[in-house]
């Protein structure tokens, strides 16, 4: 089995395991992931721009 097939097998197993979780656990995990994503986006934003930047300056930074 090559690496791609192994990756697909792991993904399928992960999806099956998630589908067996109770609703409350799925909800808890989604909240944790959402909070983590918000924190990650905020930290990325803080690293790439400052509060004094104009919208055009922020676009210029992203384009680099």
Secondary structure, 3 states (H helix, E strand, C coil): CCHHHHHHHHHHHHHHHHHCCCHHHHHHHHHHHHHHHHHHHHHHHHHHCCCCCCHHHHHHHHHC
